[in-house]
Amino acid sequence: MKRALGPLRSEILAQQGAQARPAAARPFELVTIRLPVKLTFSALVLGLAFGIIAAGAALPPIMAEVAALVGGLWLRALQMTIIPLVASLLVLGLAQMMAAARAGAVARHFLILVFAVLIAGGVFTAIALPLLLGIFPIPGSAAAFLADVPPGEQAVPSVLDFLKSLIAPNIIAAAAETAMLPLTIFFALFAIAVSRLPADQSQRLLGLFHALGNAMLLIIGWVLWVAPVGVFALAFGVGLKSGGGAFAALGHYIAVVSAMGGIVLVLGYGVAITLGGVSLPRFAAAVLPAQAVALSTQSSLASLPAMLQSSSRLNVRPATAEFVLPLAVAIFRATSPAMNMAVALYVAALAGVEISPAVALVGILVALIISVGSVSLPGSISFVVSVGPIALAMGIPVEPLALLVAVEMVPDIMRTLSNVTMNVAVTSAVDRKAAEAREAS
């Protein structure tokens, strides 16, 4: 299970005798949370199975009502943590990224590549996913996943509406209305402002958000710890309405979302070849051990030593690899905009919500900013923190996410594999850029 943001280099690379990385690259330490991921997935399968069986039996209506109540309460508990957790992680993540940008030219080259990759992934998904769903449409049985969506909540904001909503006159009211776009912009500006304060004031404010983030992580950890109960109740209702087609619908969802992560994986090879100057066979051979660790652990953090070895095989300077790779694990998750946008757009298609180019642009913007704060969180928490705000900003119902989080362990394999591959590719590109700069000087 992936841990939350913790000490990366100091506890992993110390065994190899490496020096600790600069303070700018060290992430804030958040609480470690272990979640019953496999049990939640089993609860999803059992809930669907019992729902399908119950559909053919004459059950008292009260059973379905109780299941809907339990599932609904768990969903609300999940939603109540989104805004404070996003606010705290966003401030901490952006503060950390700005500190890294001041660390030197290597860090700046890295951050430029990071933003280019993240934007490219989000834009590609916004274009490609609707086309993919046109070729492989969502199964009709998937409509049952919208059973608990209140009528009228999936209205698409017009272009003028979301342009007006960029700035909220009352940030408290915006939070009460879950207006994620103005909240995201406000906390991004707040993080920038905090970085410009005197050091003692900046540290006090960051300490406050650090404590807030830890508190919210504890709460959402408790909520997700009882996820098997909530997911079972929700899945039972879906099984009642959709029958065996629910399994086909989930399989379709997993395949489509994972395909968007696969594009990032391919892009990683492209970055290594075009920007890193590495041949395809050489890069593929060098990164394979790190990919094997990524597949077995589903953790970029656990894959860090293997990524360092892969960089060494590519003749990347140790000084570059030992700075860029831990920094990448701390603040860079290459698949976030691509795969999180894919989830949001999939739910939009499921709900019949038409996404205009302008609304898609809003989703990409929120996905880009939110990805900074959710790196290295456990998969289930990252899913809630990342996809929820995107869906809210785009006017997409969030209710189906409560069930989709139960199968996140499968797409998360593609997330980790692609992230690790891109980290090594970006490191090779940054090292080549640094070498060219040295030769030019």
N, C-alpha and C positions, 0 to 999 in steps of 0.2 A: 504494500500500500504506500502510495506517495505521502511524504510528510509535507507539512506546511513550510513556509519560508523559514529556513534554519541556517546555521552556519555551514557554508558549503565547502570552501577550500580548507578552512582550518581543521575540519574533522576528517576530510577525505584525502586531501593531498599531503597532509602532515606525514602520513605514512610513507610518502615517497620523498620526504626531505625537501619539499618545495617551500618557498617562502609564502607567507600569507599575502593575499592579494590586497591592493590598496583599499582603504576604508570606503572609498566611493562605491566599490563594487560589492560591499557586504550588505546583504538584505536585512531588513528588520526581522527579528525572530518572533514568529507567531506560534501559537500553541499547536502541539501535535495532536491530530485527531485520527482515530482509527474507526472506520465505518464498516458495518456489516454488508458489504457490497454483494457478496455471493448469496447471502441469505435474502437480500432484497430482490435479487434476480429470481431466486427460487420462489419467493412470494408472488412475484408477477406471474410466473408460469402456473403456479398452483391456483392463484386467483382466477386467471383466465379459464383454466380447466374446470374448476368448480362452477364458474359462471356458465360455461357451456353445458355442463351436466344439469345444472339447475334450470336452464332454459327449457329443458324438456320435461321438467317436473312441475307439479302444481304447488309451488311454494307460496307461503303467505306473503302478501305484499310488504309486510313489516320488515322482512329480511333484507329486501332490496333497499328499503328506506334507511335501515340502520347502517348498511354498508355505505350508502351515499353520505350519511352523516359523518361516519368515522373518516372516510376518505376526504370529505370536504374540510373537516377540522384540521386534518394533517396538512392539507394543501394550504390552508390559511396560515398555519404555523410556519410553513416553509416560506410563504410570501412575506411575512412580517419582518424577516431579517434582511431582505434584499437591500433596501435603501441604506440603512446604517452600515452594513457590511461593505457595500460598494463604495460608500463615501470614505470610509477609513482606508480601505485597500487602495483606492484611487489616489488619495493624498500621499500615502506612503510610497506607492509605486512610482508616481511621477516625481516625487522628491528624490527618490533613489536614482531615477533615470537622469535627472538634471545634475545630480552629483557626479554621476558617471561621465556625463558630457564634459565636465570640467576637468576630468582626469588626464586628458591629453588627446593627441591626434588619433591614436589607435582607437580610443573609445568613441570619438566622433565618427570615424569611418564606420565603425561597427553599428552605431545608432542609425546612421544614414541607410545602411543596408537593411537594418531591422525594419524601419518604417517602409522602405520600398517593398520588402517581402510581404509585410502585413497588408499593405494597401493592395498589392497585386492579388493576394489571395482573396480578399473581400470582394474586389471588383470582378474577378473571374467567377466566383460563386454566384454573384448577383446576375451575371449574364448566362452562365452555363447551367445552373440548376433548373430554371424554368424550362430550358430546352430539353434537359435530361428527363424532366417529368412529362414533357410532351411526348417523348419517345416511350418512356416506361411510366405510365400514369399510376397514380396512387390507387391501390385496390379500394373498391367501394366499401368494403367492410371496415375500413379505417375510420369511417364517419362516427363510429361508436366512441372514439376517443374524444369527441366533442360533446359528449352527453351532458357534462357538467358546466358547459360554457353558457353563462347567462345571455339571453337575447340582447342584441344591440351593442355588445362590447367589442365586436370586431369591426367597427366602422373605421375606414381608412381616412386618416387626416389629409386634407387638401394641401396643396403646395403652400398657399397663403397661411393656412393654419399652423403648419409646423415652422414656417419662417417667423411668424409672430411669437411662437413658443420658444424661440432660441434663448430669450432672456426672460426670466421670471421676475415680476416685481416683488413677489413674496415667496422666498425660498421655502418657508414652512408650509405654505399652501401648496406649493409645487410638490413637496414631499407627500403631503396628505393625498394629493391627486395622482401620485406615482407618475409624475411627469418627468421621465428619465432624461430626456434630452437637455432641458435647462439645468437639471440637477448635475448632470455630467459636466456640462460646460462650467457651471459655478464651481464645482470642486476641482476641476482642472485649473481654473484661474486661481482658486484658493491655494492650491499646491504651489503654483508659481510664486504667489505672493509670500507664502511661508518661506520659500527658499531665499527671498530677498530680505528677510528680517535679520536683525542681529542674531548672532549664533545662539545666545542663551534663550531668546524668545522663540526662535525657530525650533530648538530642541524641546522646549516645553510643549509647544503645540503638536509637534510630531509625536511626542510621548503620549499626549492625550489621545491622538488618533490610533497610536499603537495599542494602547489599552482598550480603546473602543473596539478595534478590530479583533483583539483577543477575546473580549467578552462576547461579541457577536459570533465568533467562530465556535465558542463553547455552546451557545444557544442553538446554532444551526447544527452543531454536532449532536446535541441531544435530540433535536427534531429528526435528523437523519438516522439516529440510532433506532428509532421506532418506525423507520421507513417500511420495514417488512409488513407491519400492521396496516399502515396507510395505503401502501401499494397493493396489498392483498385486497383491501376493501374496494379500491378504485378499479382494480383489474376484474374483480367479481362483477361489478356493474357493466364493464365493457364486454365481458364474456356473455352476460345475459343478453345483450343487445346485438352482438356481432357474430356469435358462434365461433366456429373454428377459423373463420377468416381473420380473426385478430392476430393470430400467429403469422399469417402471410403478410399482414399489414406491417407488423413490427420488423419482419425480415426485409421488406421493401425499404423501410425507413433506414435501417442499419446499412444496407447496401448503398443507398443514395448518399447518405451523409459521409460514409467512409470513402466514397469515390472522390468527394471534394478534398478530403485529406490526402488521397492518393495523388491528386494534382500537385499539392505542395511537396510531396515526396519527389515527384518528377522534377519539379522546379529546383529542388535542392541539388540534384545532379546537374541541372543546367547552370546554376550559380557556380558550382565547382569547376565546370568545364570552361565557361566563358569568362568568369571573373577571377577564378582561382588559378586558371591556366593548367588544370590537371586533366589528363586524358580520362575518358570514361572507364576503361578497364582498371586503371590504376586507382581511381577514386572508389569504384565499386569494391575492389578488393580491400582497400584500406578501411573503409567504413563498415564493412560486413561484421567484424566482431562487435562493434558498438551497437549495431542494429540487433544482433543476437541478444545482447544484454537488455536492450530496450524491449524486445518482444517478451523476454522472460520475466522482467521486473515491472514493466509498464511505468517506469520512473526515469525521468531525465536526470534526476539527482544521482540515482544509483548507477546510471550509465556514464557519469562524468569521468571516472578513471579510464574507462574503455574509449571514450571520445578523445582523451588526451593521448592515448596510445595510437589511435587512428590518425590524429594530427601529426604525431611523430613519424608515422609511416609515410606521410605526405611531405616530410621535410619542412614542416611549419616550425618556425623558430620557437623554442620553449617559452621565451618571454611573451610572445604573442598568444600562444595557446593557453598558457597558465593565467593570463589575464582575461582573454576573450571568452573562453569556454565557461568558467564559473560565472562570469557576468551574463552570458547567454542563458544559463540555467536559472539565474536569479530574475531576469527581467524580460526574457524573450520566449514566447511560445508561438512558433511560426504558424501553426494550424488554427490559432484562435479565431481570427476574423473569418477565414474560409469555412471552417466547420461549424462555428456558432451561427454565422449567417445562414448556412445550409439548414440548420435545425429550425431557425426562425422562418425561413422561406418555405420550408416543408410544411410547417404548421399553418402558415398563411394559405398555401395551396389547399391544405386539408379543410380549412375553414371557409374557403372561397373568397378570401381577402385579396383584392387586386393591389399589387404593389407597383406604384409608379416609379420611374427612374429617380425622382426627387426623394421619395420615401426610402428607396433602396440606398440612396446616398446618405441619408440620415442613419440608417442601420449600419452602414460601413463605418461612418464616423464614430458612432457609439461603440461598435465592436472594436475599433482600433484603440480607443482610449481605455475601454474596460479591460482589454487584454493586458494592459500594463499592470493592473492591480491584481489579476487573478492567477498569475504565473506561480507554479509550484504548489498550488493548493491541491488537495486530494480531488480526484476526478469528479466525484458527485457534487462537492461544494463548488468547484470551478464551473460545473455545468449550470448550476442554479444562479451563481453570481454573474456569469457571463451572458448566458442566453436570456435570462429573465429581463434585464434592462434593455436588451436589443428588441425583444418582442414588445415590451411596453412602449418604447420609443416609436415603433413602427405601427402601433395600433393592432397588434396581433395578440390573440388570446393566449394566456400563459397556462391555462388549466391543463392542456395535454402534456406539459413539461413534467408534471408530477409522475406520470407513468413512464415517459421517455427517459427520465433519470435512472430508472431501474435497469435499462439496457445500455447505459453509457459505458459500462465496462467493456463492451465489444468495440464500439468506435474508438474508445480510448487507446486501444492497441495501435490503431492507425495513427492517432494523434502522437503518441510517444515515438513511434517509428519514424514518422516524418519530421518531428521536432529534432530528434537526435541527428538525423541525416542532414537537416538544414543547419544545425549548429556547427557541425564539422565543415560543411561547405562554406558557410559564412566566415569561419575562422581562416580557412585557406585563402579566401578572397581578401580579407583584411590584412593578412600577412603579406600577400603579394603587393597590395597597395602601399604598405609600409616600406617594403623593400624598394619599390619604385621611388618613393619619396626620399629615401636615404641616398639612392643613386643620383637623383636630381640635385640634391644639395651637395 
